[in-house]
Amino acid sequence: MLLAALIPFVPLHAQTGYSLKEAVDYAVKHNLNVKNAQLDAVSAEARIGEIRAAGLPQVTGAVSLTNNIIIPKFFFPAKTFDPTAPDDAPPTPVEFGIPWQGSASATLNQLIFNGSYFIGLKAAATYRELAQKTTTSSKVSVAEQVTKAYYSAQVAEERAKLLDLNIARVDSSMRETKAMNASGFVELLDVNRLEVQINNLQTERQKVQNLIELSYALLRFQMGMPANEPIKLTDDINAVNVAELRSESTSQDVSYEKRIEYSLLNTQEKLAMLDLRNVRSGYLPSLSGSLGYGYNAGMDKFSQLFTNQWFNNMVLTVNLNIPIFDGFTKKYQVNQKKIAIDKVKNNQNLLKQSIDLENNQASINIKNAFATLETQKRNLTLAEEIVRVTKIKYKEGVGSNIEVVNAESSLKEAQTNYFTALYDLMIAKVDLSKAKGELYSE
């Protein structure tokens, strides 16, 4: 009993709280797209090892056993064995070989010089760099998707809270109106109007609840989290410092090097240059050597292969291959590689233009988002004041129930517009951070 009392109780389906940063960190570890990019990086390491292995000694072994069931015959002139044979005598057949032959050998091959191999070694580090940057690019994409999904879920929850407050407020008004109707001060029509308003609010509340569930499902998907795992958002979207966001968004500086896409193109340019050098290295001679050592034997009977002596042999070979003429194959390959390099450079310039455009669009969008948020905030304040005044007028008998219903509807619309504007601002902030290459860093 004492031990049980010391162990804290943990609910079976306890919700785990995640801030935005924690959600992004979780996604970077569990999102399947990131995992696939990481697997590609591991595969690149294996490819690098394969390139290096081509320059290491290659050792092969071979064992063979041959049974000459019918020994082939070779033909010699009849006078070879019988000088007195007539000139037109048929050739004499002679068996060449023995029934059983065996051999065992090992060969060592070593690449001494090959231009393509040394270019491949230089490309190995670039392959690794490309794989790492591809993984980073996947992480940036996941960070963007998770951030937007996180904000979407936050706004949906805030809308639900406001609708709950509106339902409670209208419900209170309806109870008061029912009491006034029972006393004969207001018509039943006023009660019905409020009841219709509550029904509409409850319907909208259910829609928002469905939206919340969808937003959380999307967030879990982007994070790589199981669909049925409970999750709680710990950040408060109402705590966003709009003034601080505005100051952070005023900088117009654009650094192409901060964008992972530009960095990837730089690495691809390096690989394209190495590819060109690899083709050109085909004009160089290649040198390799091999050393073979083995034993062989030939016997009349199979059993003699295991009792009689085997004789050793050794051979050393040096191969020098000199390219002389290939029908201009490498010339046209060089032309193709040069065109590939030009295309990479064009893509770099195109990406620069795209980054400039993205940054300008994101800057304009966030300015518009700030202006819209300020307007919607003023509208929300005015709508709250209108509701307060119309209720007072209605209670004092100088206002109508329709004014109250209209004021409540305007307040709900202003609340929805405010959080929509806040969401648009946060999305614009994400787009601007991505355009500047500041959205995610390892």
Phi, psi and chi 1 to 4 in degrees:
 res  aa     phi    psi   chi1   chi2   chi3   chi4
   1 MET       -  -39.9  -67.5  -65.0  -67.5      -
   2 LEU   -65.0  -41.9  178.9   60.5      -      -
   3 LEU   -63.4  -41.2 -179.8   60.9      -      -
   4 ALA   -64.4  -35.0      -      -      -      -
   5 ALA   -70.1  -28.2      -      -      -      -
   6 LEU   -80.0  -22.2  -68.2  174.4      -      -
   7 ILE   -84.4  120.9  -60.3  176.0      -      -
   8 PRO   -66.5  145.6   25.1  -33.5      -      -
   9 PHE   -80.0  127.7  170.8   74.0      -      -
  10 VAL  -118.4  120.9  178.6      -      -      -
  11 PRO   -58.6  150.2  -20.5   30.8      -      -
  12 LEU   -63.0  -38.0 -176.8   60.7      -      -
  13 HIS  -118.0   50.5  -63.6  -71.6      -      -
  14 ALA   -63.7  135.9      -      -      -      -
  15 GLN   -79.6  137.1  -69.8 -177.0  -23.9      -
  16 THR   -98.1  128.0  -57.1      -      -      -
  17 GLY   -84.2  139.4      -      -      -      -
  18 TYR  -133.2  126.5  -69.9   91.0      -      -
  19 SER   -78.3  172.6   64.9      -      -      -
  20 LEU   -60.9  -43.4  175.6   57.7      -      -
  21 LYS   -63.3  -42.0 -177.4 -179.6 -177.4  -54.6
  22 GLU   -65.7  -36.2  -70.1  170.0  -18.6      -
  23 ALA   -65.1  -41.7      -      -      -      -
  24 VAL   -65.9  -43.5  170.6      -      -      -
  25 ASP   -61.6  -40.2  -69.5  -18.6      -      -
  26 TYR   -62.7  -44.3 -177.4   98.2      -      -
  27 ALA   -63.1  -39.1      -      -      -      -
  28 VAL   -62.7  -29.4  165.8      -      -      -
  29 LYS   -87.5  -26.7  -65.9  179.2 -179.5  177.7
  30 HIS  -119.1  -16.5  -62.7   86.0      -      -
  31 ASN   -62.7  134.7 -174.6  -82.4      -      -
  32 LEU   -69.3  -30.9  -66.3 -179.8      -      -
  33 ASN   -63.9  -40.5  -70.1  -34.4      -      -
  34 VAL   -67.0  -41.1  175.0      -      -      -
  35 LYS   -62.0  -39.4  -73.5 -173.8  174.8 -178.5
  36 ASN   -65.3  -39.5  -77.7  -22.9      -      -
  37 ALA   -63.4  -38.5      -      -      -      -
  38 GLN   -67.4  -36.1  -68.2  170.3  -23.8      -
  39 LEU   -65.0  -37.1  -71.8  175.5      -      -
  40 ASP   -62.1  -36.4  -71.1  -21.2      -      -
  41 ALA   -66.1  -40.4      -      -      -      -
  42 VAL   -64.1  -40.8  174.7      -      -      -
  43 SER   -63.0  -36.9  178.4      -      -      -
  44 ALA   -63.4  -37.7      -      -      -      -
  45 GLU   -62.6  -40.1  -69.7  -67.0  -28.0      -
  46 ALA   -65.5  -37.2      -      -      -      -
  47 ARG   -65.1  -39.1  171.6   61.3  179.0  158.0
  48 ILE   -62.2  -43.5  -68.6  169.7      -      -
  49 GLY   -62.3  -36.5      -      -      -      -
  50 GLU   -63.7  -41.2  178.7 -175.0   -2.3      -
  51 ILE   -64.1  -44.4  -66.1  172.2      -      -
  52 ARG   -66.2  -35.3  -71.5  175.3  175.1  167.1
  53 ALA   -63.7  -25.5      -      -      -      -
  54 ALA   -64.4  -23.4      -      -      -      -
  55 GLY   -94.1   -2.6      -      -      -      -
  56 LEU   -86.6  159.8  -62.3  177.8      -      -
  57 PRO   -57.5  138.5  -23.2   33.6      -      -
  58 GLN  -113.3  118.7  -48.1  -70.0  -44.3      -
  59 VAL  -115.2  129.9  179.9      -      -      -
  60 THR  -129.1  150.2   58.0      -      -      -
  61 GLY  -124.5  150.5      -      -      -      -
  62 ALA  -145.7  138.1      -      -      -      -
  63 VAL  -132.8  131.6  176.3      -      -      -
  64 SER  -137.5  149.6   68.2      -      -      -
  65 LEU  -135.4  122.8 -178.6   64.6      -      -
  66 THR  -120.9  132.2  -56.5      -      -      -
  67 ASN  -114.4  106.5  179.2   13.0      -      -
  68 ASN   -79.8   88.5  -64.8  -49.5      -      -
  69 ILE   -61.5  -44.9  -61.4  175.2      -      -
  70 ILE  -120.1  113.6  -61.0  176.8      -      -
  71 ILE   -73.2  127.4  -61.5  175.5      -      -
  72 PRO   -66.5  151.2   24.4  -33.6      -      -
  73 LYS  -110.7  143.0  -65.6  177.7  174.8   60.1
  74 PHE  -114.1  148.8  -68.7   84.2      -      -
  75 PHE  -110.2  134.5  -62.1   89.1      -      -
  76 PHE  -124.9  154.3  -65.9   89.0      -      -
  77 PRO   -57.9  144.9  -24.4   34.6      -      -
  78 ALA   -59.2  -31.9      -      -      -      -
  79 LYS   -73.5  -10.8  -69.9 -173.9  175.8 -176.5
  80 THR   -61.2  -39.8  -57.7      -      -      -
  81 PHE  -105.7  -17.7  -57.4   99.5      -      -
  82 ASP  -139.0   95.7 -176.2    6.4      -      -
  83 PRO   -61.2  -20.1  -23.4   34.5      -      -
  84 THR   -87.4   -2.3   62.9      -      -      -
  85 ALA   -64.6  142.8      -      -      -      -
  86 PRO   -64.3  159.7   22.8  -32.5      -      -
  87 ASP   -64.5  -30.0  -67.2  -22.7      -      -
  88 ASP   -94.1   16.0   58.1  -10.6      -      -
  89 ALA   -68.7  142.2      -      -      -      -
  90 PRO   -66.1  154.0   24.6  -33.2      -      -
  91 PRO   -59.7  152.5  -19.9   31.8      -      -
  92 THR   -94.5  120.2  -57.3      -      -      -
  93 PRO   -77.1  137.0   26.8  -31.3      -      -
  94 VAL  -134.1  130.6  178.5      -      -      -
  95 GLU   -70.7  130.5  -72.6 -173.7   -8.3      -
  96 PHE  -120.2  110.6 -102.6   71.2      -      -
  97 GLY   130.5  172.8      -      -      -      -
  98 ILE  -130.5  162.9   53.9  178.2      -      -
  99 PRO   -62.5  -39.7  -24.1   34.3      -      -
 100 TRP  -122.3  132.3  -67.9   95.2      -      -
 101 GLN  -134.6  143.0  -69.3  178.1  -62.5      -
 102 GLY  -138.7  150.3      -      -      -      -
 103 SER  -150.7  149.7   66.7      -      -      -
 104 ALA  -144.0  130.1      -      -      -      -
 105 SER  -149.7  161.8   63.3      -      -      -
 106 ALA  -135.7  140.3      -      -      -      -
 107 THR  -127.6  132.8  -56.4      -      -      -
 108 LEU  -108.7  120.8  169.9   66.4      -      -
 109 ASN  -111.6  136.6  -66.6  -72.7      -      -
 110 GLN  -137.8  125.6  176.1   61.9   57.3      -
 111 LEU   -77.3  126.5  178.5   67.1      -      -
 112 ILE   -99.3  -48.1  -60.3  173.1      -      -
 113 PHE  -148.1  129.0  175.7   81.2      -      -
 114 ASN  -153.5  120.2 -176.2  -71.4      -      -
 115 GLY   -59.8  -40.7      -      -      -      -
 116 SER   -62.8  -35.9  -64.3      -      -      -
 117 TYR   -65.5  -44.1  172.5   70.4      -      -
 118 PHE   -69.6  -32.5  -67.8  108.4      -      -
 119 ILE   -66.2  -38.4  -63.8  -61.8      -      -
 120 GLY   -62.4  -36.8      -      -      -      -
 121 LEU   -63.7  -40.1  -72.7 -179.9      -      -
 122 LYS   -68.0  -32.5  -67.6 -178.4  179.5  179.7
 123 ALA   -74.8  -17.6      -      -      -      -
 124 ALA   -59.0  -46.3      -      -      -      -
 125 ALA   -63.7  -34.9      -      -      -      -
 126 THR   -70.4  -37.0  -50.8      -      -      -
 127 TYR   -59.7  -43.1  -82.4  121.6      -      -
 128 ARG   -63.1  -44.4  179.5 -177.3  -67.8  108.8
 129 GLU   -61.5  -42.1  178.6 -176.4  -22.3      -
 130 LEU   -63.6  -42.3 -179.2   64.8      -      -
 131 ALA   -64.5  -40.6      -      -      -      -
 132 GLN   -65.8  -41.5  -68.1  170.9  -13.6      -
 133 LYS   -69.6  -33.8  -71.1 -178.5  178.5  179.2
 134 THR   -63.5  -39.4  -58.0      -      -      -
 135 THR   -63.4  -43.3  -58.7      -      -      -
 136 THR   -61.9  -41.1  -59.2      -      -      -
 137 SER   -60.0  -40.9  176.8      -      -      -
 138 SER   -64.0  -38.8  179.6      -      -      -
 139 LYS   -66.2  -39.5  -69.3  179.4 -179.8  179.2
 140 VAL   -62.2  -44.0  170.6      -      -      -
 141 SER   -62.3  -42.8  178.0      -      -      -
 142 VAL   -66.3  -39.8  166.8      -      -      -
 143 ALA   -60.8  -40.9      -      -      -      -
 144 GLU   -63.4  -47.4  177.0 -170.4    7.5      -
 145 GLN   -64.5  -42.1  -65.2  164.1   -4.5      -
 146 VAL   -66.6  -41.8  169.3      -      -      -
 147 THR   -61.5  -46.3  -58.4      -      -      -
 148 LYS   -65.7  -40.1  -69.9 -177.5  176.8 -179.5
 149 ALA   -65.8  -36.4      -      -      -      -
 150 TYR   -63.4  -47.5 -166.3   95.9      -      -
 151 TYR   -64.1  -37.8  -71.6  143.8      -      -
 152 SER   -61.7  -44.1  176.5      -      -      -
 153 ALA   -65.7  -39.3      -      -      -      -
 154 GLN   -61.6  -47.9  -77.2 -176.8  -49.3      -
 155 VAL   -64.0  -40.3  169.9      -      -      -
 156 ALA   -61.6  -40.0      -      -      -      -
 157 GLU   -65.6  -41.5  -76.3 -167.2  -30.9      -
 158 GLU   -64.5  -38.5  -68.3  -58.9  -38.8      -
 159 ARG   -63.0  -38.0  -74.8 -173.7   60.3 -170.4
 160 ALA   -64.5  -41.6      -      -      -      -
 161 LYS   -61.9  -42.6  -67.3  176.7 -175.6  177.3
 162 LEU   -65.7  -40.3  -73.6  175.4      -      -
 163 LEU   -63.7  -37.9  -76.8  171.2      -      -
 164 ASP   -62.1  -41.9  -70.9  -21.9      -      -
 165 LEU   -65.1  -41.9  -68.4  174.8      -      -
 166 ASN   -63.5  -42.9  -72.2  -25.2      -      -
 167 ILE   -61.6  -43.9  -69.2  172.2      -      -
 168 ALA   -63.9  -40.1      -      -      -      -
 169 ARG   -68.4  -44.7 -175.8  170.4   59.0 -111.1
 170 VAL   -68.1  -36.4  175.2      -      -      -
 171 ASP   -63.2  -40.4 -175.6   64.7      -      -
 172 SER   -63.4  -41.7  176.4      -      -      -
 173 SER   -63.5  -38.3  -63.2      -      -      -
 174 MET   -67.4  -38.5 -171.6  175.9   69.7      -
 175 ARG   -63.8  -41.2  -72.3 -162.7  -59.4  -90.9
 176 GLU   -64.9  -39.8  -66.5  176.4   -0.3      -
 177 THR   -67.6  -37.5  -54.9      -      -      -
 178 LYS   -61.5  -41.2  -79.5 -176.0  177.3  179.9
 179 ALA   -64.1  -40.6      -      -      -      -
 180 MET   -67.1  -35.5  -65.2  171.6   67.3      -
 181 ASN   -67.1  -38.0  172.7 -103.5      -      -
 182 ALA   -65.8  -27.4      -      -      -      -
 183 SER   -89.3   -3.9  -58.0      -      -      -
 184 GLY    86.0   14.0      -      -      -      -
 185 PHE   -87.6  -28.1  -68.3  104.1      -      -
 186 VAL  -131.8  162.2  -62.3      -      -      -
 187 GLU   -82.7  159.4  -62.1  179.8   -0.8      -
 188 LEU   -63.6  -26.6  180.0   61.3      -      -
 189 LEU   -60.1  -34.4 -176.8   61.4      -      -
 190 ASP   -65.8  -38.5  -66.0  -21.1      -      -
 191 VAL   -65.3  -41.1  176.8      -      -      -
 192 ASN   -64.9  -38.9  -67.9  -21.4      -      -
 193 ARG   -60.1  -43.8  -73.7 -164.1 -173.9  100.2
 194 LEU   -67.4  -35.4  -69.9  174.4      -      -
 195 GLU   -66.3  -40.0 -172.4  172.1   -5.3      -
 196 VAL   -61.4  -40.6  168.9      -      -      -
 197 GLN   -64.3  -40.4 -172.1  175.9   12.9      -
 198 ILE   -64.7  -42.5  -74.4 -179.2      -      -
 199 ASN   -60.3  -41.9  -68.8  -22.5      -      -
 200 ASN   -65.2  -40.3  -69.5  -23.8      -      -
 201 LEU   -64.9  -40.3  -73.1  172.1      -      -
 202 GLN   -67.1  -37.5  -71.0  174.5  -20.3      -
 203 THR   -63.7  -44.3  -59.9      -      -      -
 204 GLU   -65.6  -35.2 -174.0  172.1   -6.5      -
 205 ARG   -62.3  -39.5  177.1   64.6  175.8   82.2
 206 GLN   -66.4  -38.8 -176.9   57.8   48.6      -
 207 LYS   -63.3  -41.3  -69.1 -179.4  179.5  178.2
 208 VAL   -66.5  -36.7  171.3      -      -      -
 209 GLN   -62.5  -41.2 -177.8   59.5   41.5      -
 210 ASN   -63.9  -37.3  -65.4  -22.5      -      -
 211 LEU   -65.7  -37.6  177.7   60.7      -      -
 212 ILE   -61.5  -47.0  -69.5  173.6      -      -
 213 GLU   -61.4  -40.5  -65.7  175.5    3.5      -
 214 LEU   -66.2  -40.4  179.8   60.2      -      -
 215 SER   -64.0  -41.6  -61.9      -      -      -
 216 TYR   -67.9  -37.3  -87.6   93.7      -      -
 217 ALA   -62.4  -42.4      -      -      -      -
 218 LEU   -65.1  -41.6  176.5   60.5      -      -
 219 LEU   -63.0  -45.3  178.0   58.7      -      -
 220 ARG   -61.9  -38.8  -78.6 -168.0  -71.7  -97.0
 221 PHE   -63.0  -46.6  171.0   76.8      -      -
 222 GLN   -65.8  -30.8  -59.0  -67.9    6.2      -
 223 MET   -80.3  -12.3  -68.8  173.3   62.0      -
 224 GLY    75.9   29.7      -      -      -      -
 225 MET   -99.3  146.5  179.0 -179.8  -70.7      -
 226 PRO   -55.5  144.1  -26.2   34.7      -      -
 227 ALA   -63.9  -27.8      -      -      -      -
 228 ASN   -99.6    8.6   58.0   -9.6      -      -
 229 GLU   -83.2  127.1 -175.9  170.2  -25.8      -
 230 PRO   -66.1  145.4  -17.9   31.2      -      -
 231 ILE  -144.9  145.6 -178.4  175.9      -      -
 232 LYS  -132.4  137.4 -179.8 -179.9  179.6 -178.2
 233 LEU   -93.6  126.0  -50.4 -174.5      -      -
 234 THR   -96.3  -20.7   58.2      -      -      -
 235 ASP   -73.0  150.4  -76.4   -1.8      -      -
 236 ASP  -113.4  116.7 -176.7    6.5      -      -
 237 ILE   -67.1  -23.4 -162.2  169.5      -      -
 238 ASN   -71.9  -16.5  -66.9  -58.3      -      -
 239 ALA   -87.4    4.3      -      -      -      -
 240 VAL   -64.7  128.7  172.4      -      -      -
 241 ASN   -87.3   99.7 -169.4  -33.3      -      -
 242 VAL   -64.7  -39.5  177.2      -      -      -
 243 ALA   -62.6  -40.6      -      -      -      -
 244 GLU   -66.9  -39.5 -176.7  177.8  -18.6      -
 245 LEU   -60.9  -39.5  -84.0 -177.5      -      -
 246 ARG   -64.3  -42.3 -171.3 -171.9  -62.8  -87.1
 247 SER   -67.5  -35.0   63.4      -      -      -
 248 GLU   -71.0  -22.5  -67.6  175.7   -6.5      -
 249 SER   -96.5    1.2  -54.4      -      -      -
 250 THR   -80.5  -22.8   54.1      -      -      -
 251 SER   -68.4  131.2  174.4      -      -      -
 252 GLN  -105.2    5.4  -62.9  -65.6  -34.2      -
 253 ASP   -65.7  134.9  -64.9  -24.2      -      -
 254 VAL  -124.1  122.3  178.3      -      -      -
 255 SER  -115.0  110.2  175.9      -      -      -
 256 TYR   -61.5  -33.3  -58.2  120.8      -      -
 257 GLU   -63.5  -21.4  -74.2   70.9   19.7      -
 258 LYS   -75.8  -19.3  -72.0 -175.9  178.1  179.8
 259 ARG   -83.0  125.2  -71.2  -71.7  -65.2  -94.8
 260 ILE   -64.4  -29.1 -173.3   62.1      -      -
 261 GLU   -64.1  -39.9  -61.4   93.4  -27.4      -
 262 TYR   -68.9  -39.6 -171.5   77.7      -      -
 263 SER   -63.5  -37.7 -177.7      -      -      -
 264 LEU   -63.7  -41.0  -85.9  169.3      -      -
 265 LEU   -65.1  -37.2  -82.8  179.4      -      -
 266 ASN   -60.3  -42.0  -72.0  -20.7      -      -
 267 THR   -67.6  -38.6  -55.4      -      -      -
 268 GLN   -64.2  -33.4  -71.1  175.6    3.3      -
 269 GLU   -65.0  -40.9 -177.2 -176.7   16.1      -
 270 LYS   -59.7  -44.9  -68.0  180.0 -174.9  177.6
 271 LEU   -64.7  -38.1  -74.7  174.1      -      -
 272 ALA   -64.5  -38.6      -      -      -      -
 273 MET   -65.9  -41.3  -64.9  -67.3  -68.3      -
 274 LEU   -66.5  -34.7  -71.3  169.5      -      -
 275 ASP   -63.1  -39.8 -155.3    9.6      -      -
 276 LEU   -63.9  -44.7  174.2   61.0      -      -
 277 ARG   -63.1  -33.7  -69.0  178.7   59.5 -173.3
 278 ASN   -64.7  -41.9 -178.4   50.7      -      -
 279 VAL   -66.0  -43.0  173.8      -      -      -
 280 ARG   -64.0  -30.4  -74.2  175.0  170.4  168.1
 281 SER   -66.3  -14.5   68.6      -      -      -
 282 GLY   -66.6  -15.8      -      -      -      -
 283 TYR   -77.4  -14.1  -70.7  107.3      -      -
 284 LEU   -85.3  150.0  -59.0  174.9      -      -
 285 PRO   -71.3  160.1   24.6  -32.6      -      -
 286 SER  -122.8  147.2   61.1      -      -      -
 287 LEU  -131.5  132.6 -177.9   64.2      -      -
 288 SER  -145.6  161.8   63.0      -      -      -
 289 GLY  -139.5  155.7      -      -      -      -
 290 SER  -143.3  147.4   64.6      -      -      -
 291 LEU  -131.4  122.1  176.6   65.0      -      -
 292 GLY  -119.3  140.6      -      -      -      -
 293 TYR  -140.1  136.6 -176.6   80.9      -      -
 294 GLY  -166.3 -175.6      -      -      -      -
 295 TYR  -131.8  149.1  -71.2   86.1      -      -
 296 ASN  -147.0  161.6   64.5  -14.9      -      -
 297 ALA  -156.5  156.9      -      -      -      -
 298 GLY  -139.6  128.8      -      -      -      -
 299 MET  -136.3  159.9  -54.4  -64.5  170.4      -
 300 ASP   -78.8  -29.6  -68.9  -34.3      -      -
 301 LYS  -121.5  148.7  -63.2 -179.3  179.5  179.5
 302 PHE   -59.6  -40.5  176.8   73.3      -      -
 303 SER   -65.2  -25.4   59.5      -      -      -
 304 GLN   -70.4  -20.0  -67.6  174.6  -21.9      -
 305 LEU   -62.9  -24.5  -71.5  174.6      -      -
 306 PHE  -101.2   -6.0  -56.6   97.4      -      -
 307 THR  -116.6  -26.5   56.8      -      -      -
 308 ASN   -93.1  168.6  -68.7   -4.4      -      -
 309 GLN   -73.8  142.3 -179.2 -179.1    1.4      -
 310 TRP  -103.7  150.8  -74.7   48.8      -      -
 311 PHE  -113.4  135.5  -60.4   92.3      -      -
 312 ASN   -85.2  161.8   61.4  -13.7      -      -
 313 ASN  -151.2  155.2   58.1   80.2      -      -
 314 MET  -147.5  141.7  177.7 -177.9  -69.7      -
 315 VAL  -140.1  135.3   59.2      -      -      -
 316 LEU  -117.0  128.1  174.1   63.8      -      -
 317 THR  -128.6  134.4  -54.3      -      -      -
 318 VAL  -119.4  125.1  176.8      -      -      -
 319 ASN  -112.1  125.3  -61.7  -52.8      -      -
 320 LEU  -119.7  114.4  176.3   63.5      -      -
 321 ASN  -104.7  122.9  -66.2  -41.4      -      -
 322 ILE  -116.3  112.6  -56.9  174.5      -      -
 323 PRO   -69.8  129.5   23.8  -31.0      -      -
 324 ILE  -112.3  -54.5  -62.3  175.1      -      -
 325 PHE  -150.7  126.6 -179.0   69.1      -      -
 326 ASP  -117.9   19.9   62.5   -2.6      -      -
 327 GLY    70.6   27.5      -      -      -      -
 328 PHE    67.6   20.6  -57.8  109.9      -      -
 329 THR   -60.1  -50.8  -61.2      -      -      -
 330 LYS   -66.7  -31.3  -76.1 -173.5  -77.2  -64.2
 331 LYS   -59.2  -46.9  173.1 -173.0  173.7 -178.4
 332 TYR   -71.7  -31.1  -65.2  117.1      -      -
 333 GLN   -65.1  -40.3  -72.1  176.8  -18.6      -
 334 VAL   -61.5  -42.5  166.4      -      -      -
 335 ASN   -60.4  -40.1  -68.8  -20.9      -      -
 336 GLN   -65.7  -41.0  -67.3  179.0   62.6      -
 337 LYS   -67.0  -36.5  -58.6  -52.7  178.0 -175.8
 338 LYS   -64.5  -40.2  -72.9 -178.9  177.7  178.7
 339 ILE   -63.6  -40.2  -67.8  172.9      -      -
 340 ALA   -61.2  -38.9      -      -      -      -
 341 ILE   -65.7  -42.1  -67.4  172.8      -      -
 342 ASP   -61.5  -38.0  -70.0  -21.0      -      -
 343 LYS   -66.1  -39.0  -70.9  178.6   65.6  176.4
 344 VAL   -62.9  -42.0  171.9      -      -      -
 345 LYS   -65.1  -39.0  -69.4 -179.3  177.7  178.9
 346 ASN   -63.1  -40.0  -72.0  -22.2      -      -
 347 ASN   -64.6  -34.3  -71.7  -25.2      -      -
 348 GLN   -63.7  -46.1  -72.4  174.2  -29.8      -
 349 ASN   -65.1  -39.5  -68.0  -31.0      -      -
 350 LEU   -64.1  -40.5  178.7   60.6      -      -
 351 LEU   -64.6  -39.3 -178.9   59.6      -      -
 352 LYS   -58.7  -45.2  -73.9 -178.6  179.5  179.3
 353 GLN   -63.1  -40.5  -64.2  173.7    5.5      -
 354 SER   -65.5  -39.4  -60.8      -      -      -
 355 ILE   -65.1  -42.2  -69.2  174.1      -      -
 356 ASP   -60.3  -44.2  -69.5  -23.4      -      -
 357 LEU   -65.1  -44.9  178.2   60.5      -      -
 358 GLU   -59.3  -43.1  -72.8  178.4   17.8      -
 359 ASN   -64.5  -42.4 -172.7   67.3      -      -
 360 ASN   -64.4  -44.4  -69.9  -26.1      -      -
 361 GLN   -62.7  -45.0  -71.8  178.5  -29.4      -
 362 ALA   -64.6  -37.9      -      -      -      -
 363 SER   -65.0  -43.4  -61.8      -      -      -
 364 ILE   -66.4  -42.9  -67.9  172.5      -      -
 365 ASN   -62.1  -39.2  -71.8  -19.3      -      -
 366 ILE   -74.4  -31.0 -158.6  166.3      -      -
 367 LYS   -64.4  -45.6  -71.9  178.4 -177.8  177.2
 368 ASN   -62.2  -38.0  -68.3  -21.9      -      -
 369 ALA   -65.5  -40.7      -      -      -      -
 370 PHE   -61.6  -45.4  -81.3  120.9      -      -
 371 ALA   -63.8  -42.9      -      -      -      -
 372 THR   -64.0  -41.0  -57.3      -      -      -
 373 LEU   -63.3  -42.3 -177.5   64.7      -      -
 374 GLU   -62.5  -42.8  -70.6  177.1   -2.0      -
 375 THR   -63.4  -45.7  -59.7      -      -      -
 376 GLN   -67.5  -30.3  -64.2  -56.4  -28.0      -
 377 LYS   -67.4  -42.8 -171.3  173.9 -177.2  179.2
 378 ARG   -63.6  -42.6  -71.0 -164.6  -61.7  -90.1
 379 ASN   -61.2  -38.3  -70.8  -16.7      -      -
 380 LEU   -64.9  -43.2  179.5   58.0      -      -
 381 THR   -62.3  -43.6  -58.2      -      -      -
 382 LEU   -64.6  -41.7  -69.9  173.5      -      -
 383 ALA   -63.7  -39.2      -      -      -      -
 384 GLU   -64.2  -39.8  -70.0  172.7  -15.5      -
 385 GLU   -68.3  -39.3  178.9   63.3   15.4      -
 386 ILE   -62.8  -41.7  -68.9  172.1      -      -
 387 VAL   -62.1  -43.2  168.0      -      -      -
 388 ARG   -61.9  -44.4 -172.8 -175.4   69.4   82.2
 389 VAL   -70.0  -43.7  172.6      -      -      -
 390 THR   -64.6  -33.3   53.3      -      -      -
 391 LYS   -67.7  -41.6  -78.1 -172.3  174.5 -178.5
 392 ILE   -62.5  -44.9  -67.5  174.4      -      -
 393 LYS   -62.0  -39.8  -71.4  175.0   61.2  179.4
 394 TYR   -67.0  -41.6 -179.9   66.2      -      -
 395 LYS   -66.5  -31.7  -71.5 -179.3  179.8  179.1
 396 GLU   -86.4   -2.3  -67.1  179.6   -7.2      -
 397 GLY    84.6   11.5      -      -      -      -
 398 VAL  -108.8    4.9  -66.7      -      -      -
 399 GLY  -131.1  168.3      -      -      -      -
 400 SER  -107.9  160.6   67.1      -      -      -
 401 ASN   -66.6  -32.1  176.2  -99.4      -      -
 402 ILE   -62.4  -38.3  -64.7  178.5      -      -
 403 GLU   -61.4  -41.0  -69.9  179.2  -19.3      -
 404 VAL   -64.9  -45.4  174.9      -      -      -
 405 VAL   -62.3  -44.0  171.8      -      -      -
 406 ASN   -64.3  -38.4  -70.1  -21.5      -      -
 407 ALA   -66.3  -39.9      -      -      -      -
 408 GLU   -64.3  -42.3  -69.0  -78.8   -0.1      -
 409 SER   -63.5  -41.0  -62.8      -      -      -
 410 SER   -65.1  -37.1  -62.7      -      -      -
 411 LEU   -65.1  -44.2  175.0   59.2      -      -
 412 LYS   -61.9  -42.1  178.8 -177.3   68.2   65.1
 413 GLU   -64.2  -39.8 -177.2  179.1   -5.5      -
 414 ALA   -65.7  -38.3      -      -      -      -
 415 GLN   -64.6  -45.1  -68.7  168.3  -21.5      -
 416 THR   -61.7  -43.6  -60.1      -      -      -
 417 ASN   -64.8  -35.7  -68.7  -19.1      -      -
 418 TYR   -64.9  -47.6  171.9   77.2      -      -
 419 PHE   -73.3  -28.5  -81.8  101.6      -      -
 420 THR   -63.9  -42.3  -60.7      -      -      -
 421 ALA   -65.8  -37.4      -      -      -      -
 422 LEU   -66.4  -40.9 -178.0   57.8      -      -
 423 TYR   -63.4  -44.0  173.4   74.7      -      -
 424 ASP   -61.1  -36.6  -69.3  -19.3      -      -
 425 LEU   -65.2  -43.5  173.1   61.6      -      -
 426 MET   -66.9  -38.2  -58.0  -51.1  -64.3      -
 427 ILE   -66.7  -39.9  -63.3  -56.7      -      -
 428 ALA   -63.2  -36.3      -      -      -      -
 429 LYS   -64.1  -42.4  173.2 -177.6  175.0  -65.5
 430 VAL   -61.7  -45.2  173.4      -      -      -
 431 ASP   -63.1  -38.8  -68.4  -22.2      -      -
 432 LEU   -68.4  -41.0 -178.1   60.3      -      -
 433 SER   -63.5  -38.6  -62.9      -      -      -
 434 LYS   -67.1  -42.3 -179.1 -174.1  177.2 -175.1
 435 ALA   -61.2  -33.6      -      -      -      -
 436 LYS   -87.5   -4.5  -67.9 -177.5  176.4 -179.2
 437 GLY    76.2   26.3      -      -      -      -
 438 GLU  -114.8    8.8  -60.6  171.4   -9.6      -
 439 LEU   -68.9  -41.4 -179.9   60.6      -      -
 440 TYR  -145.6  136.6  175.1   83.0      -      -
 441 SER  -139.7  142.4   59.7      -      -      -
 442 GLU   -85.1      -  -64.7 -175.1  -81.2      -
